[in-house]
Amino acid sequence: MKLLSFEAGGEARVGAALPDRIIDLTRALAATHPEVRCADSMLGIIRSGIDIDAIGGECIRRLAAEGTLGRYAVENPKWLAPIARPPKILALALNSRAHLEESRLSFFDEPIVFEKYACNLVPHEGEIEMPPFEQVVEEEHELALVVGRDCRHLSPSQARDYIFGYTICNDVSARDRQRERIKMGQPYSYAKNFATFCPMGPWIVTAAELRDPSNLRVEVRVNGEVRRSGTTADMIFNPFEVLAYCSDYTPMEAGDIISLGTYGGRKRIAAGDVIEMETEGIGVLRNRVVKARAPWRNFTMDKPTGPFIRQTR
């Protein structure tokens, strides 16, 4: 199934994306499976451990057979991030052979993991806000896995059974600040966690539907122009190796997300751009880039890597 989160009547709900429409799965399940009490949130569904593909599929087939499925259709949903507040979001640096080569950085024999903050999540059709000072900002189109069950010390062969599904993540990065932080020995999290720098969506495709993520076609379009393309086969560490690795050094929880690294090509973005990130088997994540809405009072405005402004007391 393709499962999304959206807002209706001021409440978060879960939807199912069908080939011709979006269904309010929260309301539909309440009608056909009232015993399922977790369907008001994506995280609730994941943590419950229910077979949402089987139950959700049965729900949709029953309503279609009754001729009532149209009552649950959603027109123009107000999109939310697939999981509003995942327990944690991890991301990989330099997990593509082509991206590693263009970065001219050293290869390591294990994944380079950093964190993305859930407060910076932006949904499908949401806006990416640029910093108010001159800065090279780049998109990073990435496949992301969603953890389905709490796990610890997995082997890669076990990891497949612990993945709930897959989505698309844009690991937006402030490159001038990142290069500055490389000199300080802290290159990743700071430059990748400016506000709105984590678009994600449009939905989660369950692992039952997307069983093999190893060779998916990927493409980025900016203002309709194809900027770069490739396949997930370019990954150095595959999703199962990455989840196993992360489960060894920290407990992984149901609903955690791991963004698996980007691929090579031209990535720079600017205010006014519309970015479309397409992943085979998942769909398209679309976001607009906008100018900063306010100055940042603690940052030097005229320098891309200007120092923190110390307040005189």
C-alpha positions as CSV (number, residue, x, y, z in Angstrom):
1,M,0.0,0.0,0.0
2,K,0.9,3.7,-0.4
3,L,0.1,5.3,3.0
4,L,0.1,9.1,3.5
5,S,-0.7,11.5,6.3
6,F,-3.0,14.4,5.8
7,E,-5.0,16.9,7.9
8,A,-8.8,17.1,7.9
9,G,-10.9,19.1,10.3
10,G,-7.9,20.0,12.3
11,E,-7.0,16.4,12.8
12,A,-4.2,14.2,11.4
13,R,-5.4,11.2,9.5
14,V,-4.0,8.4,7.4
15,G,-4.8,8.0,3.8
16,A,-4.3,5.3,1.2
17,A,-3.2,6.4,-2.3
18,L,-5.0,4.3,-4.9
19,P,-4.3,4.5,-8.7
20,D,-7.3,6.9,-9.2
21,R,-7.9,8.6,-5.8
22,I,-6.9,9.0,-2.2
23,I,-9.0,7.3,0.4
24,D,-9.4,8.5,4.0
25,L,-8.2,5.2,5.5
26,T,-8.8,6.4,9.1
27,R,-12.5,6.8,8.4
28,A,-12.7,3.8,6.2
29,L,-11.2,1.4,8.8
30,A,-13.5,2.9,11.4
31,A,-16.4,1.7,9.3
32,T,-15.1,-1.8,8.4
33,H,-12.7,-2.7,11.2
34,P,-13.8,-0.8,14.3
35,E,-11.5,-3.0,16.4
36,V,-8.5,-1.3,14.8
37,R,-7.8,1.6,17.1
38,C,-4.5,2.8,15.8
39,A,-5.5,4.1,12.4
40,D,-5.5,7.8,13.3
41,S,-1.8,8.1,12.9
42,M,1.0,6.5,10.8
43,L,3.2,6.0,13.8
44,G,0.3,4.3,15.6
45,I,-0.2,1.9,12.7
46,I,3.5,1.1,12.6
47,R,3.9,0.6,16.3
48,S,0.8,-1.6,16.5
49,G,2.4,-4.3,14.2
50,I,-0.9,-4.9,12.4
51,D,-0.7,-6.2,8.8
52,I,-1.9,-2.9,7.3
53,D,-1.6,-4.3,3.7
54,A,-4.0,-7.1,4.5
55,I,-6.4,-5.2,6.7
56,G,-6.4,-2.0,4.5
57,G,-6.8,-4.0,1.3
58,E,-9.7,-5.9,2.8
59,C,-11.3,-2.6,3.9
60,I,-11.0,-1.0,0.5
61,R,-12.3,-4.2,-1.3
62,R,-15.3,-4.4,1.0
63,L,-16.3,-0.8,0.5
64,A,-15.8,-1.0,-3.2
65,A,-18.0,-4.1,-3.3
66,E,-20.7,-2.2,-1.4
67,G,-20.4,0.8,-3.7
68,T,-19.6,3.1,-0.9
69,L,-15.8,3.6,-1.4
70,G,-16.4,7.0,-3.0
71,R,-17.7,8.4,0.3
72,Y,-14.2,8.2,1.7
73,A,-12.4,9.9,-1.2
74,V,-10.2,12.9,-0.3
75,E,-10.0,15.8,-2.7
76,N,-7.0,18.1,-2.5
77,P,-5.6,16.7,0.8
78,K,-3.6,19.0,3.1
79,W,-0.4,17.0,3.1
80,L,1.5,16.2,6.2
81,A,4.9,14.6,6.6
82,P,4.4,10.8,6.4
83,I,5.3,10.5,10.1
84,A,4.8,13.7,12.1
85,R,7.3,13.0,14.7
86,P,9.4,9.9,14.1
87,P,11.4,8.8,17.1
88,K,14.6,9.7,15.1
89,I,15.7,10.5,11.6
90,L,19.2,9.2,10.6
91,A,20.9,10.0,7.3
92,L,23.9,8.8,5.4
93,A,26.7,10.8,3.9
94,L,28.7,9.6,0.9
95,N,26.7,6.4,0.2
96,S,26.9,6.7,-3.6
97,R,30.0,6.0,-5.6
98,A,29.3,8.9,-8.0
99,H,28.6,11.3,-5.1
100,L,31.8,10.2,-3.4
101,E,33.8,10.9,-6.5
102,E,32.4,14.3,-7.1
103,S,32.8,15.3,-3.4
104,R,36.6,14.3,-3.5
105,L,36.3,13.0,0.0
106,S,37.7,9.8,1.5
107,F,35.9,6.5,1.4
108,F,35.3,4.9,4.7
109,D,34.7,1.2,5.3
110,E,31.5,1.8,7.2
111,P,28.5,4.1,6.8
112,I,28.8,7.7,7.9
113,V,25.7,8.4,9.9
114,F,24.3,11.8,11.1
115,E,20.9,13.0,12.4
116,K,18.2,15.1,10.8
117,Y,15.7,16.8,13.2
118,A,12.0,16.0,13.1
119,C,11.1,19.6,13.6
120,N,12.5,20.4,10.1
121,L,10.2,18.0,8.3
122,V,8.3,19.5,5.4
123,P,5.5,17.6,3.6
124,H,4.9,17.0,-0.1
125,E,3.9,20.4,-1.7
126,G,5.5,22.2,1.3
127,E,8.1,25.0,1.1
128,I,11.8,24.9,1.6
129,E,13.0,28.2,3.1
130,M,16.4,29.5,2.1
131,P,18.7,31.1,4.7
132,P,18.6,35.0,4.7
133,F,22.4,35.2,3.9
134,E,24.2,34.2,0.7
135,Q,24.6,30.4,0.7
136,V,25.1,27.6,-1.7
137,V,22.1,25.3,-0.9
138,E,21.7,21.9,-2.6
139,E,19.0,19.4,-2.8
140,E,19.8,15.7,-2.0
141,H,17.3,13.2,-3.4
142,E,17.4,10.1,-1.3
143,L,15.6,6.9,-0.8
144,A,14.6,6.5,2.9
145,L,13.6,3.4,4.8
146,V,11.0,3.3,7.7
147,V,11.7,0.9,10.5
148,G,8.7,-1.3,11.3
149,R,9.7,-2.9,14.6
150,D,12.0,-2.2,17.5
151,C,15.3,-3.9,16.8
152,R,18.8,-4.4,18.1
153,H,21.9,-6.2,16.7
154,L,20.4,-7.3,13.4
155,S,22.3,-8.9,10.6
156,P,21.7,-7.6,7.1
157,S,19.8,-10.8,6.2
158,Q,17.4,-10.2,9.1
159,A,17.0,-6.5,8.4
160,R,14.5,-6.9,5.5
161,D,11.9,-8.2,8.0
162,Y,12.2,-5.1,10.1
163,I,11.5,-2.5,7.4
164,F,7.9,-1.2,7.3
165,G,8.4,0.6,4.0
166,Y,10.1,3.3,2.0
167,T,9.7,7.0,1.2
168,I,11.6,9.9,-0.4
169,C,13.7,12.3,1.6
170,N,15.3,15.6,0.4
171,D,18.4,16.0,2.6
172,V,18.7,19.8,1.9
173,S,22.2,21.0,2.7
174,A,23.9,24.4,3.2
175,R,27.2,23.8,1.5
176,D,29.2,26.9,2.6
177,R,28.4,26.2,6.2
178,Q,29.1,22.5,5.7
179,R,32.6,23.2,4.3
180,E,33.3,25.5,7.2
181,R,32.2,22.8,9.7
182,I,34.5,20.2,7.9
183,K,37.4,22.3,9.0
184,M,36.0,22.2,12.6
185,G,35.5,18.4,12.5
186,Q,31.7,18.6,12.5
187,P,30.5,18.7,8.9
188,Y,27.1,17.2,8.7
189,S,24.3,17.8,11.2
190,Y,24.7,21.6,11.5
191,A,24.5,22.3,7.8
192,K,21.7,19.8,7.2
193,N,19.3,21.0,9.9
194,F,18.4,24.6,9.0
195,A,14.6,25.0,9.3
196,T,12.6,23.2,6.6
197,F,15.7,21.3,5.4
198,C,14.0,17.9,5.6
199,P,11.1,17.5,3.0
200,M,9.7,14.0,3.0
201,G,6.9,12.1,1.2
202,P,4.6,12.1,-0.5
203,W,3.8,8.8,1.3
204,I,5.3,5.6,2.5
205,V,5.2,2.6,0.2
206,T,5.0,-0.6,2.3
207,A,7.7,-3.2,2.0
208,A,5.1,-5.7,0.9
209,E,4.5,-3.5,-2.2
210,L,8.1,-2.4,-2.8
211,R,10.0,-5.6,-2.0
212,D,13.3,-4.8,-3.8
213,P,14.8,-1.3,-3.4
214,S,18.2,-2.3,-4.9
215,N,17.8,-0.9,-8.4
216,L,15.2,1.8,-8.5
217,R,15.3,4.6,-11.1
218,V,15.7,8.0,-9.5
219,E,15.4,11.5,-11.1
220,V,15.4,15.1,-10.0
221,R,13.6,17.8,-12.0
222,V,13.9,21.5,-11.2
223,N,11.4,23.8,-12.9
224,G,10.6,20.9,-15.2
225,E,14.2,20.4,-16.3
226,V,15.9,17.0,-15.6
227,R,18.9,17.9,-13.5
228,R,20.2,14.4,-12.6
229,S,19.2,10.8,-12.7
230,G,20.5,7.4,-11.6
231,T,19.6,4.3,-9.8
232,T,19.7,3.1,-6.2
233,A,22.2,0.4,-7.4
234,D,24.9,3.1,-7.0
235,M,24.6,2.8,-3.2
236,I,27.8,1.6,-1.5
237,F,25.8,0.2,1.5
238,N,22.4,-1.2,0.7
239,P,19.3,-0.5,3.0
240,F,19.6,-3.8,4.8
241,E,23.3,-3.3,5.6
242,V,22.5,0.2,6.8
243,L,19.7,-0.8,9.1
244,A,21.8,-3.6,10.5
245,Y,24.7,-1.3,11.1
246,C,22.6,1.3,12.9
247,S,20.9,-1.3,15.0
248,D,24.2,-2.4,16.4
249,Y,25.3,1.0,17.7
250,T,22.0,2.3,18.8
251,P,18.5,0.9,19.5
252,M,16.3,1.3,16.5
253,E,12.6,1.9,17.1
254,A,9.4,1.4,15.1
255,G,8.9,4.6,13.1
256,D,12.5,5.5,12.9
257,I,13.6,6.8,9.4
258,I,17.0,6.3,7.8
259,S,17.7,8.4,4.7
260,L,20.1,6.4,2.6
261,G,22.3,9.0,0.8
262,T,22.2,10.8,-2.5
263,Y,23.7,10.3,-6.0
264,G,25.9,12.4,-8.3
265,G,25.0,15.4,-10.4
266,R,24.1,19.1,-10.3
267,K,22.2,19.8,-7.1
268,R,22.2,23.6,-6.5
269,I,18.8,25.2,-5.8
270,A,17.5,28.8,-5.4
271,A,14.4,30.7,-4.3
272,G,11.6,30.3,-6.9
273,D,12.6,26.7,-7.9
274,V,10.1,23.9,-7.9
275,I,11.9,20.6,-7.1
276,E,10.4,17.3,-8.2
277,M,12.1,14.1,-6.9
278,E,10.9,10.9,-8.5
279,T,11.7,7.4,-7.3
280,E,10.5,4.4,-9.2
281,G,7.9,2.4,-7.2
282,I,7.2,5.3,-4.9
283,G,6.2,8.5,-6.8
284,V,7.1,12.2,-6.8
285,L,8.0,14.5,-3.9
286,R,7.4,18.1,-4.9
287,N,8.5,21.2,-3.0
288,R,8.9,24.9,-3.8
289,V,11.9,26.9,-2.6
290,V,11.2,30.3,-1.1
291,K,13.2,33.3,0.2
292,A,13.8,33.6,3.9
293,R,10.9,35.2,5.7
294,A,12.9,36.9,8.4
295,P,16.5,37.8,9.2
296,W,18.4,35.6,11.6
297,R,19.5,38.0,14.3
298,N,22.4,35.9,15.5
299,F,24.1,35.4,12.1
300,T,26.2,37.8,10.1
301,M,24.1,38.6,7.1
302,D,26.8,39.6,4.6
303,K,29.0,36.5,4.7
304,P,28.0,32.9,3.9
305,T,30.1,31.6,6.8
306,G,30.0,34.7,9.0
307,P,30.6,34.3,12.7
308,F,28.0,34.2,15.5
309,I,27.1,37.7,16.6
310,R,27.9,38.1,20.3
311,Q,25.6,40.3,22.2
312,T,27.2,43.0,24.3
313,R,25.6,43.0,27.8
